């Protein structure tokens, strides 16, 4: 396994943080675009409101399964995209 410099690790962590931030921003915008409060989204997705709030407040890092479970009742899913470097 190749040793990575601290600078490379920091750059990767920064990129991951940006991707995570964008994902949560898209999640919030999706809820708003559907005209849903956190409670109504939770009700439609069989989740609890606190889960939605914790995701949006970035106090919880949801699993892929959790995100899909929340998005699927809205007719949405996650998507893999190429990262522009």
C-alpha positions in Angstrom: 0.0 0.0 0.0 1.3 3.4 -1.0 2.1 5.9 1.8 0.1 9.1 1.4 1.5 12.4 2.6 -0.4 14.4 5.2 -1.2 17.0 2.4 -2.8 14.3 0.2 -4.9 13.0 3.2 -6.0 16.5 4.1 -7.0 17.2 0.5 -9.0 14.0 0.3 -10.7 14.8 3.6 -11.6 18.2 2.3 -13.1 16.8 -0.8 -15.1 14.3 1.2 -16.4 17.1 3.4 -17.5 19.1 0.3 -19.3 16.1 -1.1 -21.0 15.4 2.2 -22.0 19.1 2.5 -23.5 19.1 -1.0 -25.4 15.9 -0.4 -27.0 17.3 2.7 -27.8 20.6 0.9 -29.4 18.6 -1.9 -31.4 16.6 0.7 -32.7 19.8 2.3 -33.6 21.4 -1.0 -35.4 18.2 -2.1 -37.5 18.3 1.0 -38.3 22.0 0.4 -39.0 21.4 -3.3 -41.6 18.8 -2.3 -43.2 21.3 0.0 -42.6 19.1 3.1 -41.8 20.0 6.6 -39.4 17.7 8.4 -42.3 16.1 10.1 -44.3 15.5 6.9 -41.2 14.1 5.2 -40.6 11.8 8.2 -44.3 10.7 8.1 -44.1 9.9 4.3 -40.9 8.0 4.7 -41.7 6.1 7.9 -38.9 7.8 9.7 -38.9 10.0 12.8 -38.6 13.8 12.5 -35.5 13.8 14.7 -33.7 11.7 12.1 -34.5 14.2 9.4 -33.4 17.1 11.6 -30.1 15.4 12.6 -29.2 14.7 9.0 -30.0 18.3 8.1 -28.1 19.7 11.1 -25.2 17.5 10.2 -25.2 15.9 13.7 -25.8 12.4 12.1 -24.0 10.8 9.2 -26.7 8.6 7.7 -25.9 5.3 6.1 -26.6 4.9 2.4 -29.5 2.6 3.3 -31.0 5.3 5.6 -30.8 7.9 2.8 -32.4 5.5 0.2 -35.1 4.6 2.7 -36.0 8.2 3.2 -35.7 9.2 -0.5 -37.5 6.2 -2.1 -41.1 7.1 -1.0 -40.5 10.5 -2.7 -39.6 8.7 -5.9 -35.9 9.5 -5.5 -32.6 7.6 -4.9 -28.9 8.3 -4.7 -26.7 8.6 -7.8 -23.0 8.2 -8.5 -21.5 11.0 -10.4 -18.0 11.8 -11.7 -16.1 14.3 -9.5 -14.8 17.4 -11.3 -11.2 17.8 -10.0 
